[in-house]
């Protein structure tokens, strides 16, 4: 059982048997934290199903919104940053709503920087780069994707680096930097193979067709 649930039960028993009703607010906070984590995890699973099947589940966005609300209430900026990233990702990937996506992603990046959450920041920057690329801001997109990639290299997140390099390949091709694109494709292939990231390898095969 999650230790926070155990703690909430202990606090309940203190209130009932010892007359310490004031501890129930702390019990609420423990359970809010559990609920936030669970909502975020369930939302991610639903997003994974969308990516696999291209069928929206109406429960996905409310789960991310509930997680963000609870993390904010708890003062958990790291959790809120991650939940906001997923809200932005939902708007961008599922609803194709660029404005809604960028607003949430920028706030996610701001919070993630504030708590030095490099992984969440790398995700927010990646998707902000995608948004910039979609509106033709290629230099901005490159800067964002390169910053995200630097963070992922530092974390040893090889599959994530390879995923970012796919985007950088398309940017290099669009900017006429063909030699750079081939170098990026070679590196991405090696990283994806080492990480067993077969979906990224499929994306790389498609990207090479554009070179």
Steps between C-alpha positions, in 0.01 A plus 500: 500500500623852423662645811293817464178297523639327807585839650148629431356199683730564796391863510136393490560273798666785688192714439255230604680354801702795626267785418759660270256621233750753369710226339223421251611789278838331473325174413317682220832628365651150502203364305496797260861419414410137432201602289713745299762235425235247402315745276822589322593134455156407365506795263838390361364150437202644312733719296705194411183332374420808290844490340455130425139512378434867408177493700439769762388396847289777657645418843859592404496879526292513822752266664790732415299804609411337832864412559610857427232637733603274786874560457435875496293472818782304664766745388674221308655693209679197360175307478312799360768550233462140387120514499507825301734340248249223444217751463706679236586171332132406491405830336780467246478130414134414551313823432755665266444821699829690476396797715375285786809283478754783508340669800518183710846401372652839576366491855625144538847604386499795739411284799740222400789747479409632843534157663782377274287219356712433192290214364169686501676808364641293215150384410351850516780643284465217249133569448551876494753430224242297313252787534756747365580273208131468414472878450822527303724639776784266412784676684293515819400136460863398458608692812225341710564148374874535550451617859267208564754264346783634718290437810419147387864422427586606854233266637616206289156489337619348171159418353389857573812641333432288192139622490619861508756435228218389271354849529841659449548292182184650349608847606846454347344378176258795491789742554714342227752350746505158333837392638386582854181303441693188400727526805199541726330200339807282557527601865128458559506153347784390726327638809162351411655160434686507833178590681284248313277789385342331200238770447776761470681280248182494290482880519864523395439284194227742397719804576782367280259487207479880519877551470 
